[in-house]
Amino acid sequence: MNQPELKTRNITRMLHEWSDGKPEALDELMPLVYEELHRQASRYLRRERRDHTLQTSALIHEAYLKLVDQRNVRWQNRAHFFAVAAQAMRRILVDYARTKHREKRGGNDVQMPLEEAVSVAVEEKAFDLIALDEALTKLAAVDPQQARVVELKYFSDLSLEETAEALRISRATAAREWNVARAWLRRELTR
């Protein structure tokens, strides 16, 4: 067994132990997942405007507090954990953007190129994180599974295989849902 597979199995084992009520498993788990959480947070913040004041470590710590506060979660595996972490980071950034927007009352929105969001190519158009969050909320009302696929693929940076595993669907279904969701979001965000 190679190192990445061993690390994945160890993370999954520790998540199961944590779910079973062993708090010491969390102490063992966090050093192993910190690097990936840092990568996710950095990825999120790279998409933010240049003058964004939230730092990577602050985003990780806020997400960590949300993760350890999860009470009735039965962690399935590593992919499930990072999907929940990505969702927590997304919520933190959206709340932060809404707060800043309220403070400025019509000031600068959080800008990111649409082509980076959901990997669709649109010439030089930009939108804000709040618009993406609203579009994902609309998509979730229409098709919750497609919205979850976007969260896992885009926000968690999971592969199609990992996304399929986390959602307990086939890779082909995950790929189909990803393609349809991207098209739907592209249309929604370019209106």
N, C-alpha and C positions, 0 to 999 in steps of 0.2 A: 504494500500500500504506500503511495507517495505522500509527501508532506501535506499538500492541500486537502487530499481526501481524509487524512488523519485529523487535520485541524477541523474540518467540517463535521466529522463524526464526534470529535470531542465537544464541539460547540453544541451539537444536537443533544448529546448526552447530558451536558450541563444544563441546557434549557429544560430538558425533561426533569432533571433533579430539582431545579428551581420551581417548576410547575408543581412538583410533588411536595413542596413546602420546605425545601432545604435551602435556607438563606445563604449558607456558606458557598453554595454553588454559584451564586451571583458574584461573590468576591473572586472566584476562580475564573468566571466567564468574562468579566469586563476587560481584563487585559487582552484577552484573545479577540474581542470584537471591537475594541477601541479604534484600531487602525482602520477598519472598514467603516465605522461610524464617522471617523475623521474624513475619510475619502468621500463619503456621501455628503457630509456637511460642506466640504470644500467645493464639491461639484455644484451644490445648490447655490452657494455664495458666489461662485464664478459667474453665474447667470444674473446676479443682481447688479444694480447700478454701481458705479465706481465709488460713490460717496456713502455707500451702505455702512452703517455704524455697528451692526451686529457682527461679532467676530466668530470665527470657526469654533473656537473652544467654548464660547458662550452658547452657541447653537447646540453643540454636542451635550453640554451639561444640562441645558433645558430639556433636550430630548431624553437624556438619561433619567432625569427626574420623572418624566412622564412614563418611561418604560418601567422603572422600578415601582411606580405607583399602580401598575396593572395588577389587579387582584385575582380575577377569575379567568385569566388567560391560560389556556392549555397550549403551551408552545409546541408546535408540530415539528419544526426543524429550523435550521439556520435561515432559510429563505423566508419563512414566516416571521421570524424575529426582525430581519432587516426590512421587510415590508412594513411592519408596524413602526419601526424606527423611522423609515422614510416618511410615512404618513404623519408621524409626530413632528418631524422637521418641517414638512410642508405646512402643517397647521400653525406652527410657531412663526414661520416666515409670513404666512398670509395674515395672521393676527398682527404681526409687527408692521406689515405694509398698511393694513387698515388703520392702525393707530397713527402711523406717520401721515397717512393721507388725511385723516381727520384733523390732525394738528395743523396741517398746511391748508386744509380746505380748498382742494382743487389744485394743490401744488403738484410737484413732479410725481408721477406714478412710477412704480417699480418697472423698469423697462427691460425686455429681453427679446432678442430676435426670434420671430416666430419659427424660423427654420430650425432653431435649436430646440424649441418646444415641440414635443411629439414628432421630431424628425421629419417635418414636412418642409418642402422647399417653396418658399414664397419670397418674392423679391423685396428686400429692404423694408418689409413691414414689421412693426414692432407692436407689442401689447404688454400689458402689465400682468403681474402675478395674480392679482385679484381677478382679472378677466379669465385667466386660465383656471383658477379655482372655481369660478362661477360656471364656466363651461363644463368642467369635470362634474360638478354637482348636477348640472342638467343632464349630462350623459348618464350619470348614475341613476337618475330617475327613469330614463329611457331603457338603459341596459346596464345594470349594476356590474355584471361580469366584465363588460368592456371597460368600464371605469376602473375596475380593479387591475385589469391587465395593463392599462396605462400607468397606474400608480406603481405597479411592480416593475414594469419595463423601464419607464422613463424616470421615475423618482427614485426607485431602489436600484436601478441599473442592473436588474436581473436579466439573465439570458432568457430566451424563449423556453428552454428546458426547465430552468429554475422557476419561471413564472407558472408554467404548466404544473410543476410539482406543488408549488404553494397553493394553487387553486384547485388541485386535484382534477385537472382536465388533461386532454392529450396535447402534445406539442402542436399538432395540426390545428386544433381548435384555438390554442393560444395565438398562433400565427394569424389565423383568420380574424379573430377578435381584435388583435393589434392593428391589422390593416384597416378594418372597418372603423375602428375607433379613431385612428389617425385621420382618416378621410372626414369623419363626422366633426372632429375638433377643428380641422383645417377650415371647413365650411363655416362652422360656428364662430371662429376667431377672426375670419376675414370679412365678415358681414359689415 
